[in-house]
Amino acid sequence: MLHVSPRVILRKITPTIVRPRATIDFEGRSAGNLKRIGSWLYSRHRTTQAHCLAYHLPGSDEVKLWHRAYPALDIEESAPPEDLFQWIAEGGAVEAHNAGFEQNFWQNVMQVQHDWPEVPDGQWMCSAAKCAALALPRSLEGAIEALDLPEKKDPRGENFVNKYCKPVRLSKRERDLLGEDYVEFAEDIEGITTGWEYCKQDVRAEMCLSDALPDLIPNEQKLWHITQDMNRRGVLIDTTLARAALRMADKAKRKINGELESITRIASGSQREALKKWLALHEGLELADSTAKTLEWYLDRRTDLSKRARRVLTIIKEVNRTSTNKFKRMLECVDDDDRARDLLSFCGAERTGRYAGKGIQVQNLPKGRFAKHLPKKTALDLAVEDIKSGDLDWCEVIHGDIMNLIASCLRGALIAPKGRDLVSADYAAIEARCVLWESGADTALNVFREKKDIYCDMASGIYGRKITKETAKPINAMGATERDFGKVAVLGLGYGMGFLKFLLTLRTYNIVLNRPEVLAMMGKKRLEKYEGVVRKKLFPKPDDFDDVRKYRLAEREAAKNRRSLRDEREDPEGVLHELALCKYTVDTYRTRYSEVPEMWKAQEAAAIEAIQHRGRRVKCGVVTWYVEGRFLKCLLPSGRTLNYCDAELKPTKTSWGEVRPQIRFMGRDQKTNKWVRQATYGGKLTENITQAIARDIMAHAKLSLTEKHGHIYELLISIHDQILSECDEGEGDVKSFEAAMADLPPQYEGCPITAEGELYKRFRK
C-alpha cells in the first residue's frame, strides 16, 4: 500500500546557524532607478542619499536605528552606530537580504558621505542567497510567506518607498524654472518616522527568516563572495561600438521603413496591426500575431509566399528586432569607467543553483552569425570596424542583413582594457558528459575518453553505420547534417523527452525534413513501421484496443498531443513522417545509452523512498536522497543539496490508466511567479541533478581560479558553461586556463570533463 507523507510533519525547519551576525537594512532616496540601473550605479548616483539604517547586534533584544538629518523638519542626524562599527572592527559578520545592495550602499554612500569605516568583503553574508540555495523565493516577503514565518514585512513599506525614496514629480513649469537637474524629495515627520519603523521591521523579518534557514556551506559562502567580487569588478564595454551600433540600427530602420511604405503605404514596421490587415487583404495571409516566432515560421516554412509578402514579413521582423536594444542597456549600465557591473545573480536558477544574469543579461547574448565569405577568426573584428565606420551602404554590401550584423556584434562589445587580455573557456558538452557519468554509461563515456565525437556516435546509432565529422552527410536542403541531428538528440533526450517534444526541439535548430529525406534516413520498412506506431498514438481507433476504457484514455491523450502540435503550427498528419523519425530516434537513444533511462526510474524511486521513510538516506548513483525538516534533499557530490520544499506523494492516474505515486513539492511557478504545489518525475529530477552537477563543476573552477590563479586571472562573468576572465597582456595562458577548469576534485573521478579556451581582446563565442 502506498504511504503518502502527511504534509503536517514537514512543517519544521532544521536550521544550522554557524556564525553570529549583525543584521542591517538601509533605506535610501535617489533619482536613480534601482530596478533599471542596478544597485552599483544606484549607490553611485549623484542624488543618492541614505534615509536610515536599522540594525541588530547578536545578544541584543533591540533593533537600533541611525538616520540622516532633515533640517527642514528640525531633525538632526543621529549619532553614528559605534557599537556596529566595533562589531565590524572585531571581525563580526554583517548580513542583509540581497546584501549586494547594502554592500554597495555602505561603500559608495556611507563611506563617502558620512565617513563610515569599511566593511571587509569577507564579513558580508546574504539571507537572500540562503533562500536561493534552498529554492525558496528570493524576495523577503515571498520567502516569509512560503515558510509562514511570524515576522512579516511592514505593508506600509511600498507607500514609503514610492513617496519618500523617489523624487517629487515636478510640473513642466517647475522644471523649466528650476532646471532639468533639480531634484527634490518629499519630507514630513509622519512619513519619515513611518519609514524608520518600516526599516526596523524589515530587520526583524530578515532575522526571523535567516534564523529559520541553515547558513550556506563553506564553499558556497566562498562562491557567493566570488560572485560579489565579479559583480563589483564588472566588465569593460566598448561604448563607442554601442553608440555606433544604435546609430546604424536607426539608419537601417529608417531605410527599410521607407521601403515598407513604398510597398504598403504604412510608415513603419512597428505598426503591426495595420500590417497584419494589409497582409490579409493584399496577400491572403491571416497572421495570428506578429511575434518573431510567427514571422520566422512563415519565412522558413511557407514556400508559396510571394516575393512582396516575403519582403514585408522580413522588414517587420527586422524593424522589431529587440536584441539590438541590448546596446542601449549596456550604455545604461556602464559607470564612468565604462565598466558594467552587477551582472550575475548567485543561485539565480531555481532548483539547480546555476548563475543567472542581471542588468544587460549577458546570459542571453546571441552567438553571432556572420557572412560566410568573411574569415571565421576575424569576422567579428571586421564587423565591429564596419559598424564603427557608420557606412550603412558598405555594411549592406559586405554583411547583408544589418540588424543581424548588429546583433552578432553584441558579444564583441565586451572588451579588454588597454594592456589587458580576455581569457575564457567553455565546457564542452558538459551536460551530456555529466548525465552519462551519473548513470554509469561506461561505453558512452569511453567515446569522450577516447577523444571521439558523441554526436557522431549517436548519429551512428540512428543511421546504422559509422559516422564521423568528415563523413557526415547533409540530411536536408537547408544544410543540416547527420552529425547535427545526432547533436540535437544527445542534447535533448537525456531527461525523458518524448518524440513530440523532440520534433519541436528540432524546429529550434531549424531542422525540417520532408518525407523523401526521412525515407533516405530510415529506409522504407522502418519508416512504415514507426509511422504505424505514431499514427496509433496520435489517431487511435477503437479496433486497436481490447477495452473501451483504454481506447478513451488513449484518445484523450492523443487529442491533447494533436492540440499541442497545432499550437506550434504543426499539422499532425503532415508531419507524421518526421514524428516517426523522432520516435525512432528516442528509442535509439534509450537503447544505445540504456543506463540513462534506467537512472530516471532509479532517481524517482529513490526520492519516493526517502519521502516514505523519513530519516532514511537513499543512495542512488552519485547522489543521496533524504528528508530533513521541510525539505526533500538530494546530496550532490560537491556536498551541496538540491531542495524540494514540503515534498509529498500523491496517488496519480497516468495517461494509460495506472495509479502511481507522484512527487509533489512547493515551488515558484515560473509563469505566474506564485508559490504553488508542483509535480516532478524521474527525467526532471535527473535534469535537476545533471545541471546542478555541471554548475558545481564550474563553481569548483571559479574557486580554483580565484584561490590558485587569482594573481593572474580576475574573473568577470560566467555565461552558462563559460567563464570569462581578464589578465595582463602576456600573462594569460589558454592551456593552463583550460586545465584549471577541467581539474576536478576526487568526487568527480571518471567524469571526462574538458574545457575549450581562447584568448582575445573582444568577447566572442
Order of alpha helices (4+ residues) and beta strands (2+ residues): beta-alpha-beta-beta-alpha-beta-alpha-alpha-beta-alpha-alpha-alpha-alpha-alpha-alpha-beta-alpha-alpha-alpha-alpha-alpha-beta-beta-beta-alpha-alpha-alpha-beta-beta-alpha-alpha-alpha-alpha-alpha-alpha-alpha-alpha-alpha-alpha-beta-beta-beta-beta-beta-beta-alpha-beta-beta-alpha-beta
